[in-house]
Amino acid sequence: MVFKTLVAEIDSMMARDPAARSRFDIVVSYPSFHAVMVYRLTNWLWRHNRRHLARWLSQLGRWLTGIEIHPGATIGRGLFIDHGMGVVIGEMSEIGEDVTLYQGVTLGGIAPSVDSESQKGQKRHPTLEDGVIVGSGAQILGPVVVGKGARVGANAVVVRDVPAGSTVIGIPAKIVVPAKRKKDRTFQAYGMPDGDLPDPVVRALDGLRGQVETLMERVDDLERQLEEARPEEAAETPPGPKRAAGGPGQS
């Protein structure tokens, strides 16, 4: 059973990394495999109240792989951390099956209270559902939920829930590709969709430009109406009394 589980973990990594040449290559040289195996051991110790030993082994795994996974995190099958250096997964993070993380990703904790004692037992870290892909450098902070099959672009900062099947980018992260009716089963490296990716800032500027153009057209119409009304006003206004030719004091 344990051997089959290991083989399944290795095969899931091979399916998402075209650079993987063999299972032996992954076992020997992939820090993702080493970090996940250390996590499986430390999580078992954590759940059986061997928490000091779990933390020590977790720290050892961090030194060896550059990947920090808290023993208390909940991680499903098929987690693949590509490259991996600088990845941080917090204590209350929940990760589903077949999730892909790239280097520099942080699943960090944010709680409403700054009092560390009051934060104990609270859900502080994110939940990533099945099939999520998180690009390099992305930060997912707080007890947010990233829905099934969602994509988080590189360097995005996610502080709100992400709908299933959608793609988010930016700081703070915003939806640029909504969920599709037909599920896209193709793997998207670094969480970036194929083809041209709409920039939310450019889209906002285009919207403002459209509003400015509409206002300018309205101003032109008002100026035209004002010019047309001026001759009619001049014709209707009676002439005023004529001033005497002589200056003051003249008779």
Backbone as CSV, one residue per row, in Angstrom:
resi,resn,N_x,N_y,N_z,CA_x,CA_y,CA_z,C_x,C_y,C_z
1,MET,0.829,-1.197,0.000,0.000,0.000,0.000,0.874,1.261,0.000
2,VAL,1.900,1.271,0.868,2.796,2.423,0.945,3.554,2.576,-0.368
3,PHE,3.997,1.450,-0.942,4.740,1.502,-2.203,3.864,2.062,-3.319
4,LYS,2.602,1.638,-3.395,1.686,2.142,-4.414,1.449,3.643,-4.246
5,THR,1.376,4.095,-2.995,1.183,5.520,-2.735,2.384,6.319,-3.219
6,LEU,3.589,5.811,-2.958,4.800,6.486,-3.417,4.857,6.547,-4.934
7,VAL,4.516,5.448,-5.587,4.524,5.413,-7.049,3.515,6.406,-7.607
8,ALA,2.341,6.494,-6.968,1.322,7.437,-7.425,1.805,8.881,-7.278
9,GLU,2.508,9.177,-6.184,3.056,10.524,-5.994,4.081,10.840,-7.084
10,ILE,4.948,9.886,-7.364,5.982,10.097,-8.377,5.356,10.283,-9.759
11,ASP,4.371,9.451,-10.093,3.734,9.543,-11.403,3.000,10.865,-11.581
12,SER,2.411,11.380,-10.512,1.715,12.669,-10.614,2.703,13.799,-10.905
13,MET,3.911,13.696,-10.355,4.931,14.699,-10.644,5.431,14.575,-12.080
14,MET,5.618,13.359,-12.551,6.079,13.157,-13.915,5.064,13.684,-14.925
15,ALA,3.780,13.556,-14.602,2.735,13.997,-15.528,2.733,15.506,-15.722
16,ARG,3.272,16.250,-14.740,3.219,17.713,-14.813,4.578,18.358,-15.052
17,ASP,5.625,17.567,-15.183,6.943,18.140,-15.422,7.588,17.446,-16.613
18,PRO,7.629,18.117,-17.764,8.233,17.486,-18.945,9.733,17.247,-18.802
19,ALA,10.373,17.877,-17.804,11.811,17.678,-17.609,12.128,16.379,-16.874
20,ALA,11.109,15.759,-16.264,11.341,14.518,-15.523,11.606,13.377,-16.491
21,ARG,12.738,12.719,-16.347,13.138,11.668,-17.281,12.725,10.275,-16.811
22,SER,12.665,10.091,-15.489,12.317,8.772,-14.975,11.888,8.904,-13.518
23,ARG,11.311,7.854,-12.994,10.944,7.835,-11.578,12.185,7.943,-10.701
24,PHE,13.240,7.281,-11.134,14.484,7.350,-10.365,15.002,8.785,-10.294
25,ASP,14.880,9.506,-11.387,15.305,10.908,-11.423,14.557,11.729,-10.378
26,ILE,13.254,11.489,-10.253,12.453,12.231,-9.272,12.853,11.863,-7.849
27,VAL,13.010,10.575,-7.588,13.359,10.136,-6.231,14.708,10.690,-5.798
28,VAL,15.654,10.767,-6.711,17.010,11.172,-6.357,17.180,12.686,-6.317
29,SER,16.558,13.402,-7.262,16.950,14.803,-7.458,15.832,15.830,-7.358
30,TYR,14.626,15.434,-6.990,13.531,16.397,-6.926,13.241,16.804,-5.479
31,PRO,13.506,18.070,-5.113,13.215,18.515,-3.746,11.737,18.443,-3.406
32,SER,10.857,18.540,-4.418,9.427,18.420,-4.158,9.099,17.055,-3.568
33,PHE,9.663,16.006,-4.157,9.409,14.661,-3.649,9.946,14.510,-2.238
34,HIS,11.147,15.016,-1.999,11.739,14.904,-0.663,10.901,15.667,0.370
35,ALA,10.468,16.889,0.009,9.694,17.707,0.950,8.357,17.055,1.271
36,VAL,7.705,16.496,0.264,6.412,15.855,0.500,6.581,14.617,1.369
37,MET,7.629,13.840,1.142,7.849,12.653,1.958,8.151,13.029,3.416
38,VAL,8.953,14.075,3.606,9.215,14.542,4.974,7.920,15.010,5.618
39,TYR,7.086,15.708,4.846,5.805,16.164,5.387,4.938,14.978,5.809
40,ARG,4.846,13.938,4.989,4.009,12.784,5.331,4.430,12.192,6.684
41,LEU,5.734,12.132,6.904,6.229,11.599,8.177,5.914,12.551,9.323
42,THR,6.224,13.824,9.142,6.014,14.783,10.233,4.526,14.978,10.532
43,ASN,3.687,14.895,9.516,2.248,15.022,9.759,1.720,13.851,10.586
44,TRP,2.246,12.651,10.305,1.850,11.487,11.110,2.275,11.691,12.563
45,LEU,3.487,12.177,12.775,3.956,12.441,14.136,3.121,13.541,14.798
46,TRP,2.770,14.570,14.038,1.972,15.686,14.571,0.610,15.191,15.040
47,ARG,-0.023,14.340,14.241,-1.350,13.831,14.594,-1.306,12.838,15.753
48,HIS,-0.117,12.293,16.036,0.035,11.362,17.156,0.762,12.014,18.342
49,ASN,0.631,13.337,18.411,1.140,14.123,19.556,2.649,13.990,19.767
50,ARG,3.396,13.767,18.700,4.866,13.824,18.762,5.306,15.132,18.106
51,ARG,4.832,16.223,18.638,4.917,17.489,17.917,6.309,18.113,17.965
52,HIS,7.039,17.940,19.022,8.405,18.477,19.063,9.284,17.768,18.026
53,LEU,9.154,16.453,17.953,9.915,15.700,16.958,9.465,16.066,15.546
54,ALA,8.162,16.242,15.371,7.630,16.619,14.056,8.195,17.960,13.605
55,ARG,8.236,18.922,14.518,8.758,20.239,14.162,10.256,20.176,13.852
56,TRP,10.985,19.377,14.585,12.422,19.273,14.358,12.707,18.652,12.991
57,LEU,11.987,17.570,12.657,12.185,16.938,11.359,11.715,17.858,10.232
58,SER,10.662,18.612,10.476,10.189,19.564,9.478,11.238,20.635,9.193
59,GLN,11.888,21.103,10.261,12.948,22.090,10.085,14.132,21.492,9.325
60,LEU,14.437,20.246,9.607,15.513,19.563,8.876,15.171,19.473,7.389
61,GLY,13.917,19.134,7.092,13.483,19.075,5.703,13.565,20.427,5.015
62,ARG,13.283,21.482,5.760,13.400,22.837,5.210,14.844,23.159,4.845
63,TRP,15.781,22.782,5.708,17.195,23.030,5.428,17.639,22.272,4.168
64,LEU,17.136,21.067,3.993,17.588,20.220,2.886,16.952,20.590,1.548
65,THR,15.703,21.065,1.579,14.958,21.269,0.330,14.651,22.731,0.021
66,GLY,14.702,23.614,1.010,14.287,24.998,0.796,12.789,25.177,0.792
67,ILE,12.052,24.127,1.132,10.590,24.152,1.159,10.127,23.985,2.599
68,GLU,9.304,24.919,3.062,8.825,24.873,4.448,7.360,24.463,4.485
69,ILE,7.093,23.290,5.036,5.720,22.784,5.174,5.485,22.487,6.653
70,HIS,4.527,23.163,7.235,4.230,22.915,8.640,3.616,21.531,8.806
71,PRO,4.021,20.772,9.820,3.471,19.420,10.005,1.962,19.393,10.215
72,GLY,1.394,20.508,10.671,-0.042,20.534,10.930,-0.892,20.779,9.699
73,ALA,-0.277,21.088,8.566,-1.049,21.333,7.342,-1.727,20.046,6.878
74,THR,-2.804,20.227,6.115,-3.535,19.086,5.553,-3.328,19.083,4.046
75,ILE,-2.688,18.036,3.532,-2.310,17.984,2.121,-2.772,16.664,1.521
76,GLY,-3.495,16.744,0.418,-3.974,15.558,-0.270,-2.914,14.944,-1.162
77,ARG,-3.326,13.962,-1.937,-2.398,13.248,-2.812,-2.028,14.102,-4.023
78,GLY,-0.835,13.849,-4.538,-0.439,14.434,-5.804,0.020,15.874,-5.742
79,LEU,0.459,16.364,-4.578,1.009,17.721,-4.522,2.346,17.744,-5.253
80,PHE,2.493,18.707,-6.177,3.751,18.877,-6.901,4.226,20.311,-6.714
81,ILE,5.415,20.462,-6.141,6.029,21.773,-5.931,7.186,21.881,-6.918
82,ASP,6.947,22.548,-8.034,7.949,22.613,-9.093,9.062,23.587,-8.700
83,HIS,10.305,23.161,-8.802,11.490,23.919,-8.370,11.488,24.050,-6.851
84,GLY,10.531,24.769,-6.291,10.250,24.678,-4.870,10.920,25.648,-3.935
85,MET,12.043,26.210,-4.272,12.775,27.051,-3.337,11.894,28.209,-2.850
86,GLY,11.825,28.372,-1.527,11.104,29.492,-0.943,9.620,29.273,-0.723
87,VAL,9.116,28.084,-0.987,7.696,27.805,-0.752,7.439,27.683,0.750
88,VAL,6.345,28.320,1.208,5.951,28.264,2.615,4.484,27.847,2.693
89,ILE,4.204,26.794,3.448,2.842,26.304,3.646,2.570,26.320,5.140
90,GLY,1.618,27.161,5.555,1.347,27.370,6.973,0.593,26.240,7.638
91,GLU,0.488,26.338,8.958,-0.040,25.259,9.792,-1.458,24.830,9.419
92,MET,-2.350,25.774,9.186,-3.756,25.443,8.945,-4.120,25.442,7.465
93,SER,-3.115,25.404,6.613,-3.395,25.302,5.182,-4.031,23.953,4.864
94,GLU,-4.954,23.986,3.917,-5.596,22.762,3.443,-5.427,22.700,1.921
95,ILE,-4.830,21.625,1.448,-4.532,21.471,0.029,-5.172,20.178,-0.452
96,GLY,-5.934,20.297,-1.547,-6.600,19.129,-2.107,-5.659,18.270,-2.930
97,GLU,-6.227,17.489,-3.832,-5.444,16.563,-4.648,-4.982,17.217,-5.950
98,ASP,-3.821,16.778,-6.422,-3.262,17.208,-7.707,-3.095,18.721,-7.796
99,VAL,-2.638,19.320,-6.722,-2.355,20.757,-6.684,-0.899,20.985,-7.090
100,THR,-0.659,22.070,-7.822,0.693,22.411,-8.275,1.080,23.781,-7.740
101,LEU,2.225,23.852,-7.083,2.782,25.107,-6.605,4.145,25.312,-7.250
102,TYR,4.465,26.578,-7.544,5.781,26.909,-8.082,6.609,27.640,-7.032
103,GLN,7.853,27.931,-7.360,8.776,28.487,-6.381,8.273,29.825,-5.824
104,GLY,8.587,30.047,-4.556,8.265,31.322,-3.925,6.833,31.494,-3.499
105,VAL,6.016,30.472,-3.576,4.605,30.585,-3.182,4.493,30.576,-1.662
106,THR,3.610,31.435,-1.147,3.347,31.480,0.287,1.866,31.250,0.549
107,LEU,1.564,30.265,1.361,0.215,30.071,1.886,0.264,30.550,3.328
108,GLY,0.012,31.845,3.503,0.259,32.486,4.789,-0.994,32.704,5.605
109,GLY,-0.780,32.990,6.881,-1.894,33.154,7.816,-2.158,34.607,8.154
110,ILE,-3.430,34.977,8.123,-3.882,36.286,8.575,-5.110,36.070,9.440
111,ALA,-5.098,36.654,10.622,-6.248,36.571,11.517,-6.684,37.976,11.888
112,PRO,-7.982,38.192,12.189,-8.452,39.534,12.522,-7.759,40.140,13.733
113,SER,-7.388,39.326,14.690,-6.807,39.832,15.918,-5.294,39.768,15.853
114,VAL,-4.626,40.763,16.448,-3.162,40.759,16.494,-2.645,40.019,17.719
115,ASP,-3.535,39.618,18.585,-3.162,38.883,19.794,-2.913,37.428,19.417
116,SER,-1.676,36.973,19.586,-1.327,35.620,19.169,-2.090,34.562,19.955
117,GLU,-2.407,34.855,21.208,-3.141,33.870,22.009,-4.547,33.661,21.469
118,SER,-5.194,34.753,21.056,-6.562,34.639,20.557,-6.617,33.989,19.182
119,GLN,-5.475,33.926,18.465,-5.449,33.332,17.137,-5.372,31.808,17.184
120,LYS,-5.013,31.255,18.329,-4.863,29.814,18.426,-6.223,29.140,18.211
121,GLY,-6.224,28.146,17.323,-7.450,27.425,17.024,-8.270,28.041,15.914
122,GLN,-7.954,29.267,15.501,-8.678,29.898,14.410,-8.101,29.464,13.067
123,LYS,-8.967,29.419,12.067,-8.526,29.122,10.705,-7.835,30.371,10.154
124,ARG,-6.517,30.303,9.967,-5.736,31.469,9.563,-5.150,31.334,8.161
125,HIS,-5.128,30.124,7.639,-4.432,29.867,6.381,-5.414,29.455,5.286
126,PRO,-4.995,29.543,4.029,-5.914,29.293,2.912,-6.229,27.829,2.678
127,THR,-7.267,27.627,1.876,-7.675,26.303,1.412,-7.591,26.273,-0.105
128,LEU,-6.832,25.308,-0.637,-6.704,25.121,-2.081,-7.393,23.821,-2.445
129,GLU,-8.435,23.904,-3.253,-9.166,22.706,-3.628,-8.458,21.963,-4.761
130,ASP,-9.025,20.849,-5.188,-8.365,19.950,-6.149,-7.998,20.675,-7.444
131,GLY,-6.821,20.350,-7.963,-6.418,20.811,-9.281,-5.999,22.255,-9.385
132,VAL,-5.788,22.934,-8.282,-5.381,24.338,-8.302,-3.927,24.448,-8.756
133,ILE,-3.607,25.503,-9.518,-2.237,25.798,-9.923,-1.904,27.203,-9.433
134,VAL,-0.788,27.344,-8.728,-0.370,28.641,-8.180,1.000,28.982,-8.765
135,GLY,1.080,30.105,-9.483,2.304,30.515,-10.140,3.362,31.010,-9.175
136,SER,4.586,31.136,-9.660,5.728,31.491,-8.823,5.550,32.862,-8.188
137,GLY,5.931,32.949,-6.920,5.889,34.217,-6.201,4.527,34.633,-5.711
138,ALA,3.500,33.865,-5.966,2.150,34.239,-5.534,2.010,34.112,-4.026
139,GLN,1.202,35.003,-3.457,0.930,34.986,-2.028,-0.574,34.798,-1.837
140,ILE,-0.953,33.754,-1.134,-2.362,33.511,-0.807,-2.466,33.624,0.700
141,LEU,-3.168,34.640,1.165,-3.100,35.036,2.565,-4.468,34.978,3.242
142,GLY,-4.484,34.378,4.416,-5.701,34.340,5.205,-6.560,33.125,4.890
143,PRO,-7.703,33.007,5.573,-8.566,31.828,5.410,-9.436,31.892,4.160
144,VAL,-8.812,32.172,3.008,-9.551,32.248,1.754,-9.625,30.858,1.127
145,VAL,-10.553,30.703,0.191,-10.733,29.430,-0.504,-10.466,29.648,-1.990
146,VAL,-9.539,28.890,-2.528,-9.265,28.898,-3.964,-9.963,27.673,-4.540
147,GLY,-11.003,27.930,-5.355,-11.873,26.866,-5.814,-11.215,25.853,-6.725
148,LYS,-11.889,24.770,-6.933,-11.388,23.638,-7.708,-10.997,24.074,-9.119
149,GLY,-9.783,23.704,-9.529,-9.321,23.990,-10.873,-8.975,25.437,-11.146
150,ALA,-8.916,26.278,-10.126,-8.588,27.693,-10.323,-7.109,27.862,-10.602
151,ARG,-6.754,29.009,-11.202,-5.380,29.346,-11.513,-5.028,30.680,-10.869
152,VAL,-3.896,30.723,-10.200,-3.396,31.960,-9.589,-2.099,32.316,-10.310
153,GLY,-2.081,33.456,-10.981,-0.936,33.857,-11.773,0.271,34.211,-10.925
154,ALA,1.426,34.262,-11.555,2.674,34.566,-10.864,2.607,35.930,-10.189
155,ASN,3.125,35.989,-8.952,3.251,37.217,-8.157,1.912,37.829,-7.750
156,ALA,0.827,37.110,-7.934,-0.473,37.615,-7.485,-0.543,37.585,-5.957
157,VAL,-1.366,38.478,-5.401,-1.628,38.488,-3.959,-3.125,38.263,-3.771
158,VAL,-3.467,37.094,-3.259,-4.863,36.701,-3.118,-5.299,36.909,-1.671
159,VAL,-6.317,37.740,-1.484,-6.843,37.995,-0.138,-8.353,37.755,-0.087
160,ARG,-8.929,37.305,-1.206,-10.354,36.982,-1.258,-10.528,35.633,-1.939
161,ASP,-11.691,35.020,-1.735,-11.971,33.726,-2.337,-11.876,33.804,-3.860
162,VAL,-11.404,32.717,-4.450,-11.282,32.618,-5.906,-12.273,31.561,-6.391
163,PRO,-13.200,31.932,-7.288,-14.177,30.952,-7.771,-13.518,29.788,-8.489
164,ALA,-14.155,28.640,-8.432,-13.637,27.450,-9.107,-13.512,27.692,-10.603
165,GLY,-12.411,27.230,-11.179,-12.211,27.291,-12.615,-11.786,28.632,-13.173
166,SER,-11.629,29.647,-12.334,-11.269,30.975,-12.825,-9.763,31.195,-12.719
167,THR,-9.295,32.291,-13.340,-7.887,32.677,-13.287,-7.787,34.078,-12.727
168,VAL,-6.891,34.278,-11.746,-6.714,35.589,-11.130,-5.259,36.010,-11.243
169,ILE,-5.052,37.326,-11.400,-3.712,37.894,-11.416,-3.758,39.248,-10.735
170,GLY,-2.576,39.795,-10.407,-2.498,41.162,-9.927,-2.410,41.290,-8.423
171,ILE,-2.276,42.568,-7.969,-2.186,42.905,-6.555,-3.190,44.022,-6.267
172,PRO,-4.257,43.746,-5.536,-4.731,42.414,-5.146,-5.254,41.651,-6.357
173,ALA,-5.315,40.347,-6.228,-5.676,39.505,-7.359,-7.115,39.755,-7.801
174,LYS,-7.286,39.828,-9.130,-8.616,40.009,-9.717,-8.816,38.976,-10.819
175,ILE,-10.076,38.659,-11.059,-10.405,37.651,-12.058,-10.186,38.233,-13.453
176,VAL,-9.401,37.536,-14.265,-9.192,37.940,-15.655,-9.762,36.908,-16.621
177,VAL,-9.910,35.681,-16.169,-10.541,34.640,-16.976,-11.582,33.954,-16.092
178,PRO,-12.877,34.165,-16.367,-13.903,33.530,-15.538,-13.972,32.041,-15.771
179,ALA,-14.699,31.373,-14.904,-14.857,29.926,-15.044,-15.558,29.596,-16.355
180,LYS,-15.088,28.560,-17.031,-15.664,28.143,-18.301,-16.751,27.106,-18.057
181,ARG,-17.712,27.079,-18.967,-18.778,26.079,-18.846,-18.219,24.673,-19.024
182,LYS,-17.344,24.537,-20.038,-16.692,23.253,-20.260,-15.347,23.268,-19.559
183,LYS,-15.134,22.352,-18.706,-13.904,22.316,-17.922,-12.693,22.088,-18.819
184,ASP,-11.704,22.946,-18.669,-10.462,22.826,-19.429,-9.523,21.901,-18.677
185,ARG,-9.247,20.747,-19.246,-8.432,19.746,-18.563,-6.950,19.873,-18.886
186,THR,-6.572,20.810,-19.735,-5.165,20.967,-20.063,-4.410,21.602,-18.908
187,PHE,-3.175,21.171,-18.722,-2.353,21.723,-17.646,-1.772,23.054,-18.079
188,GLN,-1.903,24.071,-17.226,-1.416,25.411,-17.534,-0.266,25.739,-16.590
189,ALA,0.940,25.709,-17.122,2.119,25.962,-16.296,2.091,27.362,-15.715
190,TYR,2.499,27.478,-14.469,2.567,28.739,-13.731,1.209,29.421,-13.580
191,GLY,0.127,28.662,-13.816,-1.202,29.222,-13.647,-1.596,30.228,-14.691
192,MET,-0.847,30.310,-15.799,-1.118,31.299,-16.839,-1.869,30.644,-17.979
193,PRO,-3.013,31.208,-18.402,-3.784,30.619,-19.491,-3.099,30.812,-20.834
194,ASP,-3.472,29.980,-21.792,-2.920,30.103,-23.134,-3.488,31.331,-23.827
195,GLY,-2.728,31.881,-24.778,-3.209,33.015,-25.555,-2.988,34.327,-24.830
196,ASP,-3.592,35.391,-25.376,-3.451,36.716,-24.811,-4.196,36.803,-23.483
197,LEU,-3.539,37.382,-22.504,-4.122,37.518,-21.174,-4.532,38.962,-20.945
198,PRO,-5.806,39.237,-20.691,-6.228,40.625,-20.473,-5.646,41.188,-19.189
199,ASP,-5.127,42.417,-19.285,-4.573,43.098,-18.127,-5.687,43.902,-17.458
200,PRO,-5.993,43.654,-16.168,-7.095,44.380,-15.524,-6.857,45.875,-15.450
201,VAL,-5.593,46.310,-15.343,-5.315,47.744,-15.298,-5.603,48.377,-16.659
202,VAL,-5.138,47.714,-17.724,-5.404,48.230,-19.067,-6.900,48.232,-19.343
203,ARG,-7.584,47.202,-18.887,-9.033,47.147,-19.086,-9.729,48.287,-18.371
204,ALA,-9.280,48.616,-17.158,-9.866,49.736,-16.420,-9.588,51.064,-17.116
205,LEU,-8.350,51.228,-17.632,-8.012,52.459,-18.347,-8.827,52.595,-19.629
206,ASP,-9.057,51.478,-20.325,-9.891,51.520,-21.527,-11.311,51.958,-21.179
207,GLY,-11.816,51.479,-20.029,-13.146,51.900,-19.609,-13.206,53.385,-19.309
208,LEU,-12.174,53.908,-18.629,-12.130,55.341,-18.338,-12.008,56.163,-19.620
209,ARG,-11.209,55.680,-20.568,-11.069,56.392,-21.831,-12.400,56.464,-22.565
210,GLY,-13.159,55.380,-22.530,-14.468,55.385,-23.162,-15.408,56.391,-22.514
211,GLN,-15.344,56.495,-21.179,-16.188,57.462,-20.490,-15.782,58.897,-20.834
212,VAL,-14.472,59.150,-20.909,-13.992,60.489,-21.265,-14.435,60.869,-22.685
213,GLU,-14.345,59.920,-23.619,-14.775,60.199,-24.980,-16.269,60.518,-25.030
214,THR,-17.060,59.808,-24.259,-18.497,60.094,-24.204,-18.763,61.493,-23.654
215,LEU,-18.044,61.865,-22.598,-18.218,63.201,-22.018,-17.790,64.291,-22.997
216,MET,-16.695,64.071,-23.735,-16.246,65.059,-24.701,-17.267,65.251,-25.825
217,GLU,-17.872,64.168,-26.278,-18.923,64.291,-27.293,-20.106,65.082,-26.759
218,ARG,-20.454,64.860,-25.496,-21.563,65.599,-24.903,-21.231,67.077,-24.781
219,VAL,-19.991,67.395,-24.401,-19.573,68.799,-24.311,-19.630,69.457,-25.679
220,ASP,-19.201,68.774,-26.732,-19.258,69.330,-28.087,-20.696,69.626,-28.494
221,ASP,-21.610,68.711,-28.140,-23.025,68.944,-28.466,-23.562,70.177,-27.745
222,LEU,-23.206,70.337,-26.476,-23.681,71.492,-25.714,-23.104,72.788,-26.270
223,GLU,-21.819,72.789,-26.649,-21.227,73.995,-27.233,-21.884,74.347,-28.570
224,ARG,-22.216,73.334,-29.360,-22.868,73.574,-30.641,-24.257,74.190,-30.434
225,GLN,-24.992,73.639,-29.453,-26.316,74.184,-29.152,-26.220,75.625,-28.651
226,LEU,-25.167,75.922,-27.868,-24.978,77.277,-27.355,-24.673,78.252,-28.484
227,GLU,-23.848,77.858,-29.426,-23.518,78.718,-30.566,-24.748,78.988,-31.422
228,GLU,-25.583,77.967,-31.620,-26.796,78.153,-32.412,-27.799,79.062,-31.717
229,ALA,-27.804,79.075,-30.394,-28.776,79.884,-29.650,-28.373,81.342,-29.574
230,ARG,-27.123,81.697,-29.731,-26.664,83.085,-29.573,-27.244,84.036,-30.616
231,PRO,-27.306,83.768,-31.935,-27.909,84.704,-32.895,-29.381,84.975,-32.603
232,GLU,-30.115,83.973,-32.197,-31.522,84.172,-31.874,-31.688,85.098,-30.673
233,GLU,-30.830,84.977,-29.653,-30.908,85.852,-28.478,-30.569,87.285,-28.862
234,ALA,-29.593,87.470,-29.778,-29.211,88.819,-30.182,-30.339,89.499,-30.960
235,ALA,-31.070,88.716,-31.770,-32.164,89.287,-32.552,-33.335,89.687,-31.676
236,GLU,-33.597,88.963,-30.615,-34.732,89.254,-29.751,-34.447,90.357,-28.753
237,THR,-33.197,90.745,-28.504,-32.863,91.749,-27.504,-33.018,93.149,-28.098
238,PRO,-33.919,94.069,-27.553,-34.083,95.432,-28.084,-32.849,96.260,-27.829
239,PRO,-32.554,97.235,-28.776,-31.362,98.081,-28.557,-31.557,99.026,-27.383
240,GLY,-30.490,99.343,-26.673,-30.542,100.236,-25.508,-30.514,101.695,-25.931
241,PRO,-30.749,102.669,-24.996,-30.722,104.103,-25.322,-29.334,104.527,-25.773
242,LYS,-29.330,105.425,-26.812,-28.055,105.889,-27.331,-27.469,106.924,-26.400
243,ARG,-26.188,106.933,-26.267,-25.484,107.867,-25.393,-25.228,109.169,-26.149
244,ALA,-25.308,110.278,-25.455,-25.088,111.573,-26.095,-23.684,111.669,-26.627
245,ALA,-23.574,112.398,-27.784,-22.264,112.518,-28.414,-21.301,113.300,-27.563
246,GLY,-21.788,114.355,-26.885,-20.888,115.185,-26.078,-20.547,114.558,-24.767
247,GLY,-19.450,115.009,-24.190,-19.032,114.480,-22.901,-19.788,115.137,-21.775
248,PRO,-19.498,114.859,-20.558,-20.152,115.451,-19.415,-19.888,116.971,-19.367
249,GLY,-20.932,117.709,-19.006,-20.804,119.137,-18.864,-21.014,119.918,-20.158
250,GLN,-21.183,119.219,-21.289,-21.418,119.905,-22.541,-22.906,120.184,-22.737
251,SER,-23.311,121.290,-23.365,-24.710,121.656,-23.585,-25.005,121.620,-25.076
